[in-house]
Amino acid sequence: MSYTASYIENFAEYIRASPSSYHAVAEAARRLELAGFTEQRETDEWLAGPGRRYVLRDGAIIAWVAPEGAGAVTPFRILGAHTDSPGFKLKPRPTIGSNGWLQAGVEVYGGPLLNSWLDRELELAGRIVTLDGEVRLVRTGPFLRIPQLAIHLDRDVNSGLVLDKQRHTAPVFGVGDRSQADLVGILAALAGLADGSEVAGYDILTADTNPPARFGLDDVLFAAGRMDNLSSVHAGLTALVAEAEALAIAPHISVFAAFDHEELGSESRSGASGPFLDDVLTRIGTSLGATVDQRARAFADSWCLSADAGHAVHPNYPERHDPANLPVAGGGPLLKINANQRYATDAFGAALWKRACERAGVAYQEFVSNNAIPCGSTIGPLTATRLGIRTVDVGAPLLSMHSARELAHVDDLVALSAAIGAFFAPAG
């Protein structure tokens, strides 16, 4: 099997194991444990000295390799990504229904392409918290579907589909009297609990159950759900594990940070605007004896690579892109640039990314938005603002971003991880 085939198969396995941010960090932790990383609990005394460690906070995870000889002014090389994706989240009192149909009450999470979620077999996945504070992950497998109205009942649908987020997005999961069905009880049973009365709270989201697939001429296309932004999470995780031995003697502390809630603006305790990364870097520095001045010196020599999915040029809508910057599928990962700092890349960051890609032996492409179309943003500017660490924004080019099922070129996914590995590597 070629390296590309092996990487894509491994990525597909990661996606299948990660229908929610909580599952994504659990799978990341499992893989880190197999690679010799040790969990650092936030409530425990911080482990000092060299080694491979990780810490979990809700749907976020930070892992790092502290090299031999790391000291108070040792800089950081940080890869930042996010674990969440747009979709729907289960509401309180979620068992609803109409006209004999059983339905789930859901709230729109982030900014999904609503029409892409229609007529798909969906699952519910996330975490349940019991009355005694125990966390249990749960997933239903294929269970729900948001049915579209037949064209016979809406003859103008192909002239423009308009979905009301409250009335038209409630998925069906059965038929009957809703007083006889209990979604919370169903989830509780799947989590190994006696009944829904043991559930004190839950964070449950929808995910597409259609498995990832390679297809097209020479199998170069790859389709899957949640590639925004599991493509970056998996790339960073894979790079950190692959380079872990070499990083034990690196001149910097290598950090993999995957945050939650980016699709909502990152303002949470586990989001990039929250304190998680600062908490971890501070505790690492303190364990190495860093003073306030030494921490500032370490940050001044540090880098963050903010990796999030970007836009490949759409063949049916090329006018939506900048005419001089048209990144193509298979042309390499993106260097994302925005004059208004929606991306954090500057000239120094561009030079760093160019060196990393050259060391990895991969091509890259610049992405800049069409002036007439507002640009999205990433965790990059947030991290740069909070910590003052120089940051550069990159990512794999996709089509159908924020769809229930997105599209990428396999070579771009592999190249992104290779470039991240070169960013982490000791000679970077």
N, C-alpha and C positions, 0 to 999 in steps of 0.2 A: 504493500500500500504506500502511495506517495505521501510526503509530508502534508501536502494540501488536503488530501483525502482524509488523512488521520486527524488533522486539525479540525476540519469541518464536521467530522463525525463526533469528535469530542465536544465541539460547540453545540451541536444538535442535542447531545446528551445533557449538556448543561441547561439548555432552554427547556427541555422536557422536564427536568427536575425543578424548574424555577417558575411556576405559574404566578407567584407573588413575590414581593420583595423579601418577605420573611423566609420563603423557601430558597430564594436566591442566596441569601447570606448563610443559611444552614448548609447548602450544598458547597458554597465557597469554603466554609469552615471545615467541612468534611475533607475536601481536597487539600486544604492547608495542613490538616492533621496528618494525612498520608505523606505529605512532603516534609514532615518533621517540625511543623510549627506547633507552639504551645499556646493554649488560651490564657490570656491575661484578663481576669475579672476586674471590672472597675471598682468593686467593693473591696478588693484585696490590696495588700501592699504591692507597690509596683516592683516588678522584677528588673533589677539593674544588670548591666554587663551585656556582653555580646550574645546574640541568639536570634531565633526566629519566633515571632510571637504574633498574636492577633487578639482583637477585642471586639465584642459584639455590642451593639446598642440598637434594640428594636430591629428595624429593617435595614440597618447599616452595618458595615464591617470595615475595620481598619487593620491591616497586617503590615509588619515591617521586619526588616533584617537589620539588626544592629551589628556592625562589623567589629572585628578585633581592633582594639585601639581607639574605638569611638570615644570622643571626649566632649567637653562642654561646648565647644564651638564647631563641632562636626556638623556640616550642613545636611539638608534633607533633599532627596529626590522623590517627589510625590506624584503618583498617578491618581487622578481623581475621576470618578465616574458616578453613575447613579443606577439604582436597582429597580426603580418604579417605572411604570408605563401607563399611558392613558387608558381609560376603560370605564368601568362602573364599580361602585362600592355598595355593599349591602347596607340598607338602612335599618334603624330600629323597627321593631314590629314588621318584619320583612315579608310575612306571608300575606299576600293580597290576592285579588282575583276579580274576574268579571265574566258574566254570562257563561258560567260553567267551567271557565279556565282557571287553573291555579297559576299564580304569577308571583314573581319576586320583586319586592320594592327595592329599587336601586337608585343611587345618586351618581350623577356623572362625575368621574374622577379625571381632572386635568382637561386636556383638549383633544379628545379622540375624533377621528373621522367617523361620525355617527353611522353613516350608511354602510361602512365596512363591517359593522358588527351585526348587520341584519342577516338572518337566515344562515347562521352558523351554530354548530353545537358548541356550547360554552360550558365551562366548569366554574364552580365557586372554589376559591382557594385563599388561604391566609392563616390567621392565628385566632385561637380561642384562649381566653383567660378565665380560669376557674375561680371559685369563691376564695380559695386559699392562695391565689396568686400564681398558680402553675400555668405555664404557657404550653399549649399543644398546637402543633401545625395540623392543618386539615385540608383536604382537597376532595372534590366529589367525582372527578372524571366527568364525561359528557352528561349534562344534566339539564341545561337550559337552552332556550332559543328565543331570539327576538324576531318574530315573524313580520315580514313586510306585507303591506296591503296588496292584494292582487291587482294587476293592471286593469282588469275588467271593472274594478270598483274605483279606479283612479286613472281615467284615460289620459290625463295630462302628466302623468308621473315622469315620463321621459323628457319633458320640457323643464323639469326642475323638481327635485324631491326636497320637501321641507319637513323636518321631523321636530315635533314638539318634545323637548327633553323630559317633560313630566309625563305626557300622555302616550307617547309612542315608543318608549324605550324599555318598558317593563317586560322582561322575558317571561315566557311560559315554561312551566316545568311539569304540568300534569293537568288533569281534569278532576272535577268534583267540588265538594263543599270545603271552603278554606278552613272552616272550623274543625275539620277532620285532618288537616295537614299542619305540620309545624316545621318550618325550615330550620329553626334553631335546634329543635330536637333531632332532626336529621343530621345536622352538622355535629351535634354533641355525640351521637352514636358513632359517627365516623371517627371521632377523636377518642373513642373508647370510654365515654362517659355514660352514666346511667340514663340521663335524660337532660332536657334543656334547662332544668332548674339548677344544674351545676355550673351553668355558663353565666359568668358575671359580666363579661364583655367580649367583643369580637371585632376584628379588623379583617373583613372578608371581601375579596374583590373577584371580578370575573376574569377569565382567561380563555382564549381560543384553544380548542382541543385538537385542531388539525395539526398533525405532526410536521416538524420541519422537513423540507425536501429540497434536493438538488434536481435541476431540470434544465432544459434548453440544449442548444448545440454544445456538445462536449461537456455537458453538465456543469457549466460555469456559473449558472444562476442559482441562488439560494433564497428560499422563501421561508419565513417563520414569523411567529408573533414575538413581540417584546425585543426585537433587535435594537430598538431605541429604548434602553441603552445597554442591554445585555451583551451586545457586540463589543462594547468597550470594557465592561466588567470582566467578561471572559478573556479578552485580550490582555488586560492588565494582570489578572490573576495568573494566567498561563505564563506570561513573561516573568513575573516575580518568582514563581516556582521553578521555572527553567533556569533562571540566573542565580538562584539562591546560593549555590556553592561559591560562585565567583563573587557574589555580593558580600560574603563573609570577610573579604579583605578590601572592600571598596573604600574610597575616601569619603563616602557619604552614607547616611542612613536611608535605605530604600523603603518607601512607604506606598502601599496600595490602599486607597480609600474609596469605598463605594457607599454613597450616601442614599438616603431615601428622600421622597417628597420633592424631587426636582421638578416634576411636572406640575406641582402646585405652587412653586416659587421658592422652595427650599427652606422655608421659615418654620423649622421644627427642631426638636432636640436631636434628631437624627439626620437633619438636612444640612446642606453645605453652608447655609446662613446661621446655623446653630453652633454650639460650642464644641461639638464632638472632636473635630480635627485639632482645634486649639488645645482642648483638654489632653488629648493623647500626646501631641508634640511637647506640651509643657511638662507632662509627667515623664516623658522620655528624657527631656533635657534636665529636669530636676534630679532624676536618678543618676545622671552623669555629672552632677554637681554644678550645673549651669546657673550663673547669676543672671539678673535681668539684662545686664550689658552683654553677657556671653550669649544669651538667647537671641538678642537682637543681631549680634554678629553672625550667628548661625543662620538666622532667617535671611539676612542680607546676601548670603552666598548660596541660598537654596533655590530650587526650581519646582514648579508644579506644572504637570502636563494634564490639562483638563480635556479628557477624551469623551466626546459625545457624538452621536450620529449626525451626519450632515446630508446635504441634498446633492445627489447626482442630477445632471441635466435630464429633464423629462423629454423624451422624443416627441410627445404630442403637444407639449407646451414650452418649447424652447424660449418663447418670448418672455416667460416669467423669470428668466435667469439673466445675469449680466452678460451682454453679448461678447465681451472679451475674456470672460472667465467661465468656461463651460466644462466643469469636471465630469468625466465620463466614467461609467462602470468599468472596472478593470484597469483604470489609470493610476491607481494608488490611493492611499488615505489622504484626507484633506488637511490642509493648513487653513484654519478659519480666521478671516480677517474682517474687521468692521471698524470704520472710522469713529463711530460713536460709542465704542467700548462695550458693545453687546457681546463681543468676544474680546478676550484679554491680550491677544497676540500683538506684540510690537516687533520692531526690527531685531532686537536681541533674541526674542522668542523665535522669529523666523529663522535666524541663523542657527539656533540650537536644534530646531526641527530638521533643518537641512543636513546638519552634521549627523544627527541620529539616523536619518533615512539613508545617507551615504554609507554609514557604518553597517547598517542592516542590509544594504544592497537592494533597496526598494525605491521605486519612484514615488513622488507625491504630487498633489495638485493643490493650487490655491482655490479657495472658495470665498467669494464676496457677493453680497446680495445685489439684486437689481435695485436702483435708487428709488423706484416707485413702489417697492414692496417692502413693508417693515420687516426687520430682521428679528428672528428669535434670539434667545440668549442661552447661557449655560451656567454651570457652576464656576467657570473660570473667573469672571469678574467678581463674583462673590468671595472666592477664596483670596484673590489678590487684594480686595478691599479689606477683608477681615484681618489678614495676617501680614500684608505687605510683602508677600513672597512673589517674585516675578513668575508670571503664569503665561502659558501659551495654549491656545485652543486648537484641537485636532479632532479627527474622527473618521469613521468609515462612511463613504457615500452610499445613500440609500435612495430607493424610490418608495413612494407610498408611506412616508413617515407619518406616524400616529394612526395608521391603519391597524386593524386587528391583525393584519398579516403584511409584513414589510418585505422588501426585495433588495438583495445585495449581490455583488460579484464575489465569488469565493476568494479570488486573489487579493482583493482589497481587505478582506477580513484577516487573512493570513499576514499580509504586509503590515497591517496596523499593529499586530502583536509583535512582529519582528522589530518594528521601529521603537515600540515601547521597551522591548528588551535591550535595544541599543541605548536608549535613554537611561535605563537603570544601570547598564554595564559600567565597570570600574573606570574604563578609559573614555567615558562619555563626555 
